[in-house]
Amino acid sequence: MIRKTYSCLIGILLLLSTESFAQSVSLTQNENGVDFKLGDRVILTYQTAIAKVPDGVKKDYEKSGFIHPITSPSGQVLSRIQPKDHYHHYGIWGPWTRATIGGREVDFWNLGDGKGRVDFGEILSMKEAGGAAELNVRQNHLDLTAPESERLAIKEDLRIKVKPADQGRYSVDYTSTISTSLEGGILLDDYRYGGGIGFRATEVWGDGNSTILTSEGNDRKTADGTAAKWIIVQGETKDKSGKSGILFLSHNTNKAHPEPLRVWPVGQYDGQGNVFIEFCPIRHESWALQKDQNYTLKYRMIVFDGELSPQEAEAYWKAFVK
């Protein structure tokens, strides 16, 4: 027993080692957004430009301020935007769904309703140091149907920090700080999705070639509505290992941690291209935002090729919250 425990500890120490890695992360700005590069390969893009929709699709669905694509270390695209079933889905993003402002309902998620939206505002800073790269941006949550005129409802400062990890993987810190200057504040209503961090996966993944596992042992069939510290989403890709994925970690200081999940069930859309997960802090309880107060949610993603075990996921989570 002692030998087994010792071996586990050594494994965790090796896993969390922060010794130098061969590649560093750098930033490149272009007309569409900001690219994060691991070595000479773009691994994710934060989109600052408005993403156009196909002809015939309502223009309200066009938006900026999201991560896409995000790729595995070997270059497998893991995210998706503007799927025909949900044109308002944008890779990795997190608008609030039902908010009450001055007695009115405002929806920042369902763009087609024309009540609210979230877009990129400005770049606050770009940094490269110690092999890591960091982007800080302002995102504007707009109330489009306010009685007087369109107005800023929620100011969001989003920090995206990317650095190499062990075993050829890389990590992405996604830290969102929100505030409102509106008199009376805002109530983020409890709802089954909205806020936090959402992920619409590649259209290649479906019921038959992808898996989901949470820190509490729930899978695709049982995870929806449950709470978790972490969730592994992985599926078949063209990587030489045959698989790639993302581990999503929720920080223990987050609202309603361990955090409720929205996970699309087995069978959604005939089991094809139907992988969507979200950490959703308002799933079971509303959240009152008081005027001029800051509220922060912290997430981390570990992006990998091959497979990532539950034991590794737990070790990554412990390193994240220590």
C-alpha positions in Angstrom: 0.0 0.0 0.0 2.8 2.4 0.9 4.6 1.6 -2.3 1.5 2.2 -4.3 0.8 5.5 -2.6 4.4 6.6 -3.2 4.2 5.7 -6.9 1.0 7.7 -7.3 2.6 10.8 -5.6 5.6 10.5 -7.9 3.3 10.3 -10.9 1.5 13.4 -9.8 4.7 15.3 -9.2 5.9 14.4 -12.7 2.6 15.4 -14.2 2.6 18.8 -12.6 6.3 19.5 -13.2 6.9 23.0 -14.5 10.3 22.5 -15.9 11.1 24.2 -19.2 9.3 22.9 -22.3 10.7 23.0 -25.9 8.2 25.5 -27.2 6.9 28.9 -26.1 3.5 30.5 -26.7 3.4 33.8 -28.7 0.7 36.2 -29.9 0.0 37.5 -33.4 -2.7 40.1 -34.1 -4.5 40.1 -37.5 -7.6 41.5 -39.1 -9.8 38.7 -37.6 -8.4 38.5 -34.1 -5.5 37.4 -32.0 -3.7 34.1 -32.7 -1.9 32.1 -30.0 1.0 30.1 -31.4 2.7 27.2 -29.8 6.0 27.2 -31.6 5.1 28.0 -35.2 1.5 26.5 -35.0 -1.7 28.5 -34.3 -3.4 26.6 -31.5 -6.3 29.0 -30.8 -7.7 32.3 -32.0 -9.7 34.9 -30.1 -12.0 36.5 -32.7 -12.2 40.3 -32.6 -13.9 40.7 -36.0 -17.6 40.1 -36.6 -18.1 36.6 -38.0 -20.4 36.8 -40.9 -23.3 34.3 -41.3 -24.2 32.5 -44.6 -26.5 34.2 -47.1 -30.1 33.8 -46.0 -29.3 33.6 -42.3 -30.5 36.4 -40.0 -27.8 39.0 -39.5 -28.5 39.2 -35.8 -26.5 35.9 -35.5 -23.3 37.6 -36.5 -20.9 38.3 -33.6 -17.4 38.7 -32.3 -15.8 37.9 -29.0 -15.2 34.2 -28.8 -12.5 31.5 -29.1 -12.4 29.6 -32.4 -10.7 27.6 -33.6 -9.1 25.8 -30.7 -6.9 22.9 -31.8 -5.2 20.0 -30.2 -1.4 20.1 -30.0 -1.2 18.2 -33.2 -3.5 20.6 -35.0 -6.9 18.9 -34.8 -9.7 21.4 -34.8 -11.9 20.8 -31.7 -14.4 23.7 -31.9 -17.2 24.8 -34.2 -19.2 28.0 -34.8 -22.6 28.8 -36.4 -23.9 25.2 -36.7 -27.2 25.1 -38.6 -29.0 23.8 -35.5 -27.7 26.7 -33.4 -26.3 29.6 -35.4 -25.6 31.4 -32.1 -23.1 28.8 -30.9 -19.6 30.1 -31.1 -16.8 27.7 -30.2 -15.8 28.7 -26.6 -17.9 31.5 -25.2 -20.3 32.3 -22.3 -23.1 34.8 -22.6 -25.8 34.9 -20.0 -29.3 33.7 -21.1 -32.1 35.1 -19.0 -31.3 38.3 -17.1 -33.8 40.7 -15.5 -33.0 44.4 -15.9 -35.5 46.9 -14.7 -38.2 44.3 -14.7 -37.5 43.3 -18.3 -36.1 40.0 -19.5 -32.9 40.4 -21.5 -31.3 37.4 -23.3 -27.6 37.8 -24.2 -27.3 34.2 -25.6 -30.1 33.7 -28.1 -29.0 36.3 -30.7 -31.9 35.7 -33.0 -34.3 37.2 -30.4 -32.7 40.6 -30.7 -32.8 41.4 -27.0 -29.1 41.3 -26.2 -25.7 40.2 -27.4 -22.1 40.1 -26.4 -19.3 41.4 -28.6 -15.6 42.2 -28.4 -15.0 45.8 -27.3 -11.2 46.4 -27.1 -7.9 44.8 -26.4 -6.7 45.9 -23.0 -3.3 44.2 -23.1 -1.1 41.6 -24.8 1.8 39.9 -23.0 4.4 37.3 -23.6 6.8 36.1 -20.9 8.2 32.9 -19.4 7.0 30.8 -22.3 3.4 31.9 -21.8 1.2 34.4 -23.6 -1.7 36.4 -22.2 -4.5 38.4 -23.8 -6.8 40.7 -21.9 -9.9 42.0 -23.6 -13.1 43.9 -22.9 -16.4 42.3 -23.9 -19.6 44.3 -24.0 -22.9 42.8 -23.0 -25.5 45.0 -24.7 -29.1 45.4 -23.7 -30.7 46.1 -27.1 -34.2 46.8 -26.0 -33.7 49.2 -23.1 -36.5 51.9 -23.1 -34.2 54.8 -23.7 -31.8 53.2 -26.2 -29.3 50.4 -26.6 -27.0 50.4 -23.7 -24.1 48.6 -22.0 -25.5 46.3 -19.4 -22.5 44.2 -18.3 -18.8 45.0 -18.7 -16.7 41.9 -18.9 -12.9 41.8 -18.7 -11.7 38.4 -20.1 -8.2 37.1 -19.5 -6.9 34.3 -21.7 -3.6 32.9 -20.8 -2.0 30.0 -22.7 1.2 28.1 -21.7 2.8 24.7 -22.5 1.9 21.8 -20.3 3.4 18.4 -19.7 3.2 15.5 -22.2 3.0 17.9 -25.2 -0.3 19.3 -23.9 -1.1 23.0 -23.3 -3.3 24.9 -20.8 -5.7 27.8 -21.3 -6.8 30.0 -18.4 -10.1 31.6 -19.1 -10.9 34.2 -16.4 -14.0 36.3 -16.7 -14.7 39.4 -14.4 -18.1 41.0 -14.9 -19.7 44.1 -13.4 -22.6 46.4 -14.1 -23.0 50.2 -13.6 -26.8 50.1 -13.9 -28.9 51.4 -11.0 -30.7 48.5 -9.3 -28.2 46.0 -10.6 -29.0 42.9 -12.7 -30.5 39.5 -11.8 -29.0 36.6 -13.7 -32.0 34.3 -13.6 -31.6 30.6 -13.0 -31.8 28.7 -16.2 -30.5 25.4 -17.6 -27.8 27.1 -19.7 -26.0 30.5 -19.9 -22.9 32.2 -18.5 -19.8 30.4 -17.2 -18.0 28.8 -20.1 -19.6 26.9 -23.0 -18.0 24.6 -25.6 -19.6 23.6 -29.0 -17.4 20.8 -30.2 -16.3 19.9 -33.8 -19.1 18.6 -36.1 -17.1 15.3 -36.4 -18.0 14.3 -32.8 -21.3 12.6 -32.0 -22.7 9.8 -29.8 -20.6 7.1 -31.4 -17.1 8.5 -31.4 -16.8 10.8 -28.4 -17.1 10.6 -24.6 -17.7 12.8 -21.6 -16.7 12.1 -18.0 -17.0 14.3 -15.0 -15.2 14.5 -11.7 -18.2 12.8 -10.1 -18.2 9.9 -12.5 -21.1 11.0 -14.7 -21.1 10.4 -18.4 -23.0 11.7 -21.4 -26.2 10.0 -20.2 -26.1 11.2 -16.6 -24.1 14.5 -16.5 -26.7 17.1 -17.4 -27.7 19.1 -14.4 -25.1 17.6 -12.1 -22.3 19.4 -10.4 -18.6 18.9 -11.1 -15.1 20.1 -10.5 -14.0 19.1 -14.0 -15.2 17.5 -17.2 -13.3 15.6 -19.9 -14.6 15.9 -23.4 -12.7 13.7 -26.0 -13.3 12.0 -29.3 -11.9 10.5 -32.4 -9.6 12.7 -34.5 -6.9 12.3 -37.2 -4.1 12.6 -34.6 -1.8 9.6 -34.8 -3.2 8.4 -31.4 -6.7 8.5 -32.9 -8.1 10.8 -30.2 -7.9 14.4 -28.9 -9.9 16.4 -26.3 -10.2 19.1 -23.7 -10.3 18.9 -19.9 -12.4 21.8 -18.5 -11.6 22.8 -14.9 -13.8 24.9 -12.6 -12.1 26.9 -9.8 -13.3 26.3 -6.3 -14.0 30.0 -5.8 -16.5 30.1 -8.6 -20.2 30.7 -8.0 -22.1 27.5 -7.0 -18.9 25.4 -7.0 -18.8 22.4 -7.6 -20.4 23.9 -10.7 -23.6 22.8 -12.4 -23.3 21.5 -15.9 -25.4 21.7 -19.1 -24.6 18.6 -21.2 -26.5 17.7 -24.3 -28.0 14.2 -24.0 -27.3 11.1 -26.1 -29.5 11.1 -29.2 -29.7 14.9 -29.7 -29.8 15.7 -33.5 -29.7 12.0 -34.4 -26.5 11.6 -32.5 -24.4 13.5 -35.1 -22.3 16.6 -34.4 -24.1 17.0 -31.1 -21.4 17.6 -28.4 -22.1 20.7 -26.3 -21.1 21.2 -22.6 -21.1 24.1 -20.3 -20.2 25.0 -16.8 -23.4 26.9 -15.8 -23.2 28.7 -12.3 -26.9 29.9 -12.6 -28.3 26.5 -13.5 -30.1 26.0 -10.2 -29.9 29.5 -8.5 -30.2 33.1 -9.7 -27.2 35.4 -9.2 -27.7 39.1 -8.2 -25.1 41.5 -9.6 -25.0 44.6 -7.5 -24.0 48.0 -9.1 -20.2 48.6 -9.4 -19.2 45.3 -7.9 -16.8 42.8 -9.6 -17.6 39.1 -9.9 -15.0 36.6 -11.2 -15.3 33.1 -12.7 -12.1 31.1 -13.3 -11.7 28.2 -15.6 -8.8 26.3 -17.1 -8.6 24.0 -20.1 -6.0 21.3 -20.7 -5.9 20.5 -24.4 -4.5 17.2 -25.4 -4.0 14.5 -28.0 -4.5 10.8 -27.1 -6.3 10.2 -23.8 -6.4 11.9 -20.4 -7.3 9.8 -17.4 -9.5 10.7 -14.4 -6.5 10.6 -12.2 -4.6 13.1 -14.3 -7.7 15.3 -14.4 -7.9 15.3 -10.6 -4.2 16.2 -10.4 -4.7 19.1 -12.9 -7.6 20.4 -10.8 -5.7 20.3 -7.6 -2.8 22.2 -9.2 -5.4 24.8 -10.5 -7.0 25.6 -7.2 -3.9 25.3 -4.9 
